[in-house]
Amino acid sequence: MTSVDFKENRTRRNRTDLGTVCAGVRPVPRCHGDLTLQLDAENNQTSWTKITAVFVFLCVSPVNKHKRVASGFRMKQSVESFKNKRVSDSSMLSKKEIALFRNSPKQYVCVEMLQDGYHRAFSELFSLLRSDRDQRSEELPGSSRLQTPPLEEQRGKLETLRLHLSRAEKAEREGSWTAVCEERLHLGRYFSRHEDFWLCFHFYHSCADREFGGRSKPATEARLHLAELYQQKGDLEEARQQAEMGLKQAEEGGWVDPDGRPLRLWACRELGKIYSLLGEAFLAAKEYDKAKKLLHQGSKMATEGGDKSVEGEAVFRHGLSLQSSEDHHAARQVFSTCIEIFSELQDVKGLLKTYKAIAKSLESEGNMEETLQVLEKSADICRSSGLQDKLADICLYLGSIYRDLGQPLEACKYLLQGYKAACSTGDVTLVQKAQVKLGCTCALLQIRKYSSDMQSSSLTSVKRLVAWKETRGHQDFCSDVAD
């Protein structure tokens, strides 16, 4: 037997064995190059052993061999295609996006400004960052400035600085000075929080003090903002200078605010406040002439400003200056104007303080009847408005007047009302003040009541004094006052 015959017999024998193992399975037909396993309908319970044998048969069949080669070729093509495939641009991070996460906020913003060519804006930003570090190093531990992170770590503020400083530099290159001032005005308004006041001052000054564009509308607005800031800071002279310059520029430019109102009205309102505060300072220093002049200017400016609330406060301060210089008649005329303004505004507190000031002028002139009428009217307003602290103050004032008039019983009635009102406010200082006034008036009342018995040596007088001693007390006093 040749070697070829031997191989054919062995192959035939292997196929016979497989046919025996796969008994019950029909021959596998060819369908479009694919092999399909068909189970005999009569034998639905084909064992896993038979199925495994069929797959072994398929694996050694010549058809599956060619299929396996083709499948491997396709796999190789897929791998090569994957290696050579380019990732789409939309799924790739740019260098800018990588730097945004990789670098610190300060480094990212500074590099952006330099790459875009805004070198002066970069220099200003770098100077501000250095100034922030220097100021923080001088702060005491636990100060409010140190409670916030450094400027160089606040990405949002750095991005805002980069954007508007770059725009300002671009506008400056183009000679658009108003646009430069607008960008700096925007930055001044952006940094309006207390911890950012130093930045606010910087940008408002860099807008208002410019050689070119310093008399534009944005620069005028920046100057008026500076007047407000210096007023809050307590530097009234600097606030006055800024407001007066702002008023002059607003009158020359004839600009209007976003609501369509003349910008000069804003300047008038600010000057009205500043003049009034300066007048009060001179009034406290007893420089009455300067105080009257400034307070008169303040009321005039406030009236021109068109804000009734500011006007009412300025006119009231003017009245106080006249009252301090003992010109009570003129003061009452000014206070009458205040009554009209506060009544129009329905400002109860403004009305009460004006009525009290009128009462003081009337008292100084010796017109006690009108004084009591004004104060009693004020007390009625307090009761109807529920202002217990104001009611306590007015009642104590009424009690003091009645005591000075020699009417201790009437005085005690009002002082007791004032004491109860003070207790309801929880103001310890006011309660103590009411206690002292009430106690002194109570003692005066009792002394007058029993003064004749104390001077008499009769047995009846002594018995009355002993009886009063045994029954005296706060409760007895209150009942006497109520009666």
C-alpha positions in Angstrom: 0.0 0.0 0.0 1.4 3.3 -1.0 1.6 6.3 1.3 -1.1 8.0 -0.7 -3.5 5.1 -0.2 -2.7 5.0 3.4 -3.6 8.7 3.8 -6.9 8.3 1.9 -7.9 5.3 4.1 -7.1 7.2 7.3 -9.2 10.2 6.1 -12.1 7.9 5.1 -11.9 6.2 8.5 -12.0 9.6 10.4 -14.9 10.7 8.4 -16.8 7.5 9.1 -16.1 7.9 12.8 -17.4 11.5 12.7 -20.5 10.3 10.8 -21.2 7.7 13.5 -20.8 10.4 16.2 -23.0 12.8 14.4 -25.8 10.2 13.9 -29.2 11.9 13.8 -27.7 15.1 12.1 -28.5 15.6 8.5 -25.7 16.5 6.0 -24.7 20.1 6.1 -25.6 21.8 2.8 -23.7 24.8 1.3 -25.7 28.0 1.1 -24.0 30.9 -0.6 -20.7 29.9 0.8 -21.9 29.7 4.4 -22.4 26.5 6.4 -25.7 26.0 8.2 -26.4 23.5 10.9 -29.8 21.9 10.6 -31.1 19.7 13.4 -33.4 16.9 12.6 -37.0 17.8 13.3 -37.5 14.4 15.0 -34.7 14.8 17.4 -35.0 18.2 19.1 -33.1 17.0 22.2 -29.7 16.8 20.5 -27.0 16.6 23.0 -24.2 19.1 23.5 -21.8 16.4 22.6 -23.3 16.0 19.1 -23.3 19.7 18.6 -19.6 19.9 19.6 -18.8 17.2 17.2 -20.5 19.0 14.4 -18.5 22.1 15.1 -15.3 20.0 15.1 -16.3 18.7 11.7 -16.9 22.1 10.4 -13.6 23.3 11.6 -11.7 20.6 9.7 -13.8 21.1 6.6 -12.0 22.7 3.6 -14.7 25.3 3.3 -14.2 26.7 6.8 -10.5 26.7 6.3 -10.9 29.2 3.5 -13.4 31.2 5.6 -10.9 31.3 8.5 -8.2 32.7 6.2 -10.6 35.4 4.8 -11.7 36.4 8.3 -8.1 36.8 9.5 -7.4 39.0 6.5 -10.3 41.2 7.3 -9.1 41.5 10.9 -5.7 42.5 9.7 -7.2 45.2 7.5 -9.3 46.5 10.4 -6.2 46.8 12.6 -4.3 48.7 9.9 -7.2 51.0 9.3 -7.5 51.8 13.0 -3.8 52.6 13.2 -4.0 54.9 10.2 -7.3 56.5 11.1 -7.1 60.2 12.1 -9.0 61.5 15.1 -11.5 64.2 14.2 -10.6 67.8 15.1 -13.7 68.2 17.2 -12.6 65.5 19.7 -9.1 66.9 20.1 -8.2 69.6 22.7 -6.4 72.6 21.5 -3.3 74.0 23.1 -5.4 76.8 24.5 -7.8 74.4 26.1 -4.9 72.4 27.6 -3.3 75.5 29.0 -6.6 76.5 30.6 -6.4 73.4 32.8 -2.7 73.0 33.0 -1.5 76.5 33.9 -2.5 78.8 36.9 -5.1 81.5 36.2 -2.5 84.2 36.4 -0.1 82.5 33.9 -2.9 81.7 31.5 -4.3 85.2 31.4 -0.9 86.8 31.1 0.2 84.5 28.3 -3.0 85.2 26.4 -2.5 89.0 26.7 1.1 88.7 25.5 0.2 86.4 22.6 -2.5 88.8 21.5 -0.1 91.7 21.6 -1.6 93.7 24.4 1.6 94.5 26.2 0.5 97.7 28.0 -2.6 95.9 29.3 -0.3 93.1 30.5 1.9 95.6 32.3 -1.0 97.2 34.1 -2.4 93.8 35.1 0.9 92.7 36.4 1.3 95.9 38.4 -2.2 95.4 39.9 -1.3 91.8 40.9 1.9 93.0 42.6 0.0 95.8 44.4 -2.5 93.2 45.7 0.3 91.1 47.0 2.0 94.1 48.8 -1.3 95.2 50.4 -2.1 91.7 51.6 1.4 91.4 53.2 0.7 94.5 55.2 -2.7 93.3 56.5 -3.0 92.0 60.1 -3.8 88.3 60.5 -7.6 87.7 60.5 -8.4 90.9 58.6 -11.3 90.8 56.1 -8.9 91.3 53.2 -7.1 88.1 54.0 -10.4 86.2 54.1 -10.7 86.4 50.3 -8.2 84.6 48.0 -5.5 86.7 46.2 -6.5 88.4 43.0 -4.1 86.2 41.0 -6.2 83.1 42.0 -9.6 84.5 41.1 -10.0 83.4 37.5 -13.3 85.3 36.9 -11.8 88.6 37.9 -8.6 88.0 35.9 -10.6 87.1 32.8 -12.7 90.3 33.2 -9.5 92.4 33.6 -7.9 90.8 30.5 -11.0 91.4 28.4 -11.6 95.0 29.2 -8.0 96.1 29.5 -7.3 94.6 26.1 -10.3 96.4 24.6 -9.2 99.6 26.2 -5.7 99.2 24.7 -7.1 98.4 21.3 -9.4 101.5 21.4 -6.4 103.6 22.5 -4.5 102.5 19.5 -7.4 103.5 17.3 -7.7 106.9 19.0 -11.2 106.2 20.3 -10.8 107.9 23.7 -14.4 107.6 24.8 -14.3 103.9 24.2 -11.2 103.7 26.4 -13.1 105.5 29.2 -16.1 103.3 28.8 -14.0 100.1 29.3 -12.4 101.5 32.4 -15.7 102.8 33.7 -17.1 99.2 33.3 -14.2 97.8 35.3 -14.8 100.4 38.1 -18.4 99.4 38.3 -17.5 95.7 38.2 -15.2 95.9 41.3 -17.9 97.4 43.5 -17.5 95.0 46.5 -15.9 96.3 49.7 -12.8 94.1 49.3 -12.3 95.4 45.8 -12.6 99.1 46.6 -8.9 99.7 45.8 -9.5 98.4 42.3 -12.6 100.5 42.0 -10.7 103.6 42.9 -7.9 102.7 40.4 -10.2 102.3 37.4 -12.4 105.3 38.2 -9.3 107.5 38.5 -7.7 106.0 35.4 -11.0 106.9 33.6 -11.6 110.4 35.0 -8.0 111.7 35.2 -7.1 110.9 31.5 -5.6 113.6 29.4 -7.5 112.4 26.4 -11.1 111.5 27.0 -11.1 112.9 30.6 -14.0 115.2 29.8 -16.2 112.6 28.1 -19.5 111.3 29.5 -17.9 108.0 30.9 -15.2 110.1 32.6 -17.8 112.4 34.1 -19.7 109.4 35.4 -16.5 108.0 36.9 -15.9 111.3 38.7 -19.3 111.3 40.2 -18.7 107.7 41.3 -15.5 108.8 43.0 -17.4 111.5 44.8 -19.7 108.8 46.3 -16.7 106.6 47.2 -14.8 109.4 48.9 -18.0 110.4 50.8 -18.4 106.8 52.1 -14.7 106.9 53.0 -15.2 110.1 55.1 -13.0 112.3 52.9 -15.5 115.0 52.4 -13.2 117.6 50.9 -12.0 115.2 48.2 -15.6 114.2 47.6 -16.5 117.8 47.2 -13.8 118.5 44.6 -14.8 115.4 42.6 -18.5 116.3 42.7 -17.9 120.0 41.7 -15.8 119.0 38.8 -18.4 116.4 37.8 -21.1 119.0 37.9 -19.1 121.4 35.7 -18.4 118.7 33.1 -22.0 117.5 33.1 -23.3 121.0 32.5 -20.8 121.5 29.7 -21.6 118.2 28.0 -25.4 118.2 28.5 -25.4 114.4 28.9 -28.3 112.3 30.1 -28.3 109.1 32.2 -29.7 105.7 30.9 -33.1 106.8 32.2 -33.1 110.0 30.1 -32.5 112.4 33.0 -29.8 115.1 32.8 -26.5 113.9 34.3 -26.2 117.2 36.2 -29.0 116.2 38.5 -26.9 113.3 39.8 -24.1 115.8 40.5 -26.5 118.1 42.3 -27.7 115.3 44.5 -24.2 114.3 45.4 -23.2 117.9 46.1 -26.3 118.4 48.3 -25.3 115.4 50.5 -21.7 116.5 50.7 -22.4 120.1 51.5 -24.8 119.0 54.2 -22.3 116.7 55.8 -19.6 119.4 55.7 -22.1 121.8 57.3 -22.8 119.4 60.1 -19.1 119.1 60.8 -18.7 122.8 61.1 -21.9 122.9 63.2 -20.4 120.4 65.6 -17.2 122.6 65.8 -19.5 125.6 66.6 -18.4 127.5 63.4 -22.0 128.6 62.8 -21.3 131.0 59.9 -19.6 128.4 57.7 -22.1 125.8 58.7 -25.1 127.9 57.7 -23.5 128.7 54.4 -22.7 125.1 53.5 -26.0 123.8 54.7 -27.8 126.5 52.7 -25.8 125.4 49.6 -26.7 121.8 50.4 -30.4 122.4 50.5 -30.2 124.4 47.3 -28.3 121.7 45.4 -30.6 119.0 46.7 -33.6 121.0 45.5 -32.0 121.2 42.0 -31.2 117.5 42.1 -34.9 116.7 42.1 -34.7 114.0 44.8 -37.2 114.8 47.4 -35.7 112.6 50.0 -32.3 114.2 49.7 -33.9 117.6 49.6 -35.8 117.0 52.8 -32.7 115.9 54.7 -30.7 118.9 53.4 -33.4 121.4 54.3 -33.7 119.8 57.8 -30.0 120.2 58.4 -30.2 123.8 57.2 -32.9 124.4 59.8 -30.8 122.8 62.5 -27.9 125.2 61.7 -30.3 128.2 62.1 -31.6 126.7 65.3 -28.0 126.4 66.6 -27.3 130.0 65.9 -30.5 130.8 67.9 -32.4 132.2 64.8 -35.5 130.2 65.9 -37.9 132.1 63.7 -36.0 131.4 60.5 -35.5 127.8 61.7 -39.2 127.3 62.1 -39.8 128.6 58.6 -37.3 126.1 57.2 -38.8 123.3 59.3 -42.2 124.1 57.9 -40.8 123.4 54.4 -39.5 120.1 55.8 -43.0 119.2 57.0 -44.3 119.7 53.5 -41.6 117.5 51.9 -41.8 114.7 54.4 -45.6 114.7 54.3 -45.4 114.4 50.5 -43.0 111.5 50.9 -45.1 110.0 53.8 -41.8 109.8 55.7 -43.0 109.3 59.3 -39.6 109.4 60.9 -38.8 112.6 59.0 -42.0 114.2 60.3 -41.3 113.2 63.9 -37.8 114.6 64.0 -39.0 117.8 62.3 -41.8 118.2 64.9 -39.3 117.7 67.7 -37.0 120.3 66.3 -40.0 122.7 66.0 -40.9 122.0 69.6 -37.3 122.9 70.7 -37.5 126.2 68.9 -40.9 127.0 70.4 -39.6 126.1 73.8 -36.6 128.4 73.4 -38.9 131.2 72.5 -41.0 130.5 75.6 -44.1 129.4 73.8 -44.8 126.4 76.0 -48.4 125.9 75.0 -47.6 125.4 71.3 -44.6 123.3 72.3 -46.8 120.8 74.2 -49.3 120.7 71.3 -46.6 119.8 68.8 -45.2 117.1 71.1 -48.6 115.6 71.8 -49.3 115.5 68.1 -46.0 113.7 67.6 -46.9 111.2 70.3 -50.2 110.4 68.5 -48.3 109.8 65.3 -45.9 107.4 67.1 -48.8 105.4 68.6 -50.6 105.1 65.2 -47.3 104.1 63.5 -46.2 101.7 66.2 -42.8 103.4 66.6 -42.2 102.6 70.3 -38.6 104.0 70.4 -39.8 107.4 69.0 -42.8 107.3 71.4 -40.5 106.8 74.4 -38.4 109.7 73.3 -41.4 112.0 72.8 -43.0 111.0 76.1 -39.8 111.6 78.1 -39.5 115.0 76.5 -43.1 115.8 77.4 -42.6 114.6 81.0 -39.5 116.8 81.4 -41.5 119.8 80.2 -44.4 119.2 82.6 -42.0 118.7 85.5 -40.3 122.0 84.7 -43.7 123.6 84.6 -44.4 122.4 88.2 -46.9 119.7 87.2 -45.2 116.5 88.6 -48.3 114.4 88.4 -48.8 115.1 84.7 -45.1 114.6 84.2 -45.2 111.2 85.9 -48.0 110.1 83.5 -45.9 110.8 80.4 -42.7 109.5 82.0 -44.4 106.3 82.9 -45.7 105.9 79.3 -42.1 106.6 78.1 -40.7 104.0 80.5 -43.2 101.3 79.3 -42.5 102.1 75.6 -38.7 102.0 76.3 -39.1 98.5 77.9 -40.9 97.2 74.8 -37.9 98.3 72.6 -35.3 96.4 74.6 -33.0 99.4 74.4 -31.1 99.3 77.7 -29.8 102.8 77.4 -33.3 104.2 76.8 -34.7 102.2 79.6 -32.1 103.5 82.1 -32.8 107.0 80.9 -36.5 106.6 81.5 -35.9 105.0 84.9 -33.8 108.0 86.1 -36.4 110.6 84.9 -39.3 108.7 86.3 -37.6 108.1 89.7 -36.6 111.7 90.1 -40.1 113.0 89.2 -41.6 110.3 91.5 -39.5 111.6 94.4 -40.5 115.2 93.6 -44.1 114.2 93.6 -43.9 112.5 97.0 -42.0 115.3 98.6 -44.6 117.8 97.5 -47.4 115.5 98.7 -45.9 115.0 102.2 -43.9 118.2 102.6 -46.4 119.8 104.9 -46.5 116.8 107.1 -42.8 116.8 107.4 -42.8 120.4 108.5 -45.6 119.8 111.0 -45.0 118.3 114.5 -48.5 117.2 115.1 -49.4 113.6 115.9 -51.7 113.3 112.9 -48.8 114.3 110.5 -46.5 111.8 112.1 -49.1 109.0 111.7 -49.6 109.9 108.1 -45.9 109.8 107.4 -45.6 106.4 109.2 -48.5 105.0 107.2 -47.0 106.2 103.9 -43.7 104.6 104.8 -45.3 101.2 105.4 -47.3 101.3 102.2 -45.0 103.1 99.8 -43.7 101.4 96.8 -43.7 101.4 93.0 -47.1 99.7 92.8 -48.7 102.4 95.0 -47.0 105.1 92.9 -48.3 103.6 89.6 -51.8 103.5 90.9 -51.6 107.2 92.0 -50.3 108.2 88.5 -53.0 106.1 86.8 -55.7 107.8 88.9 
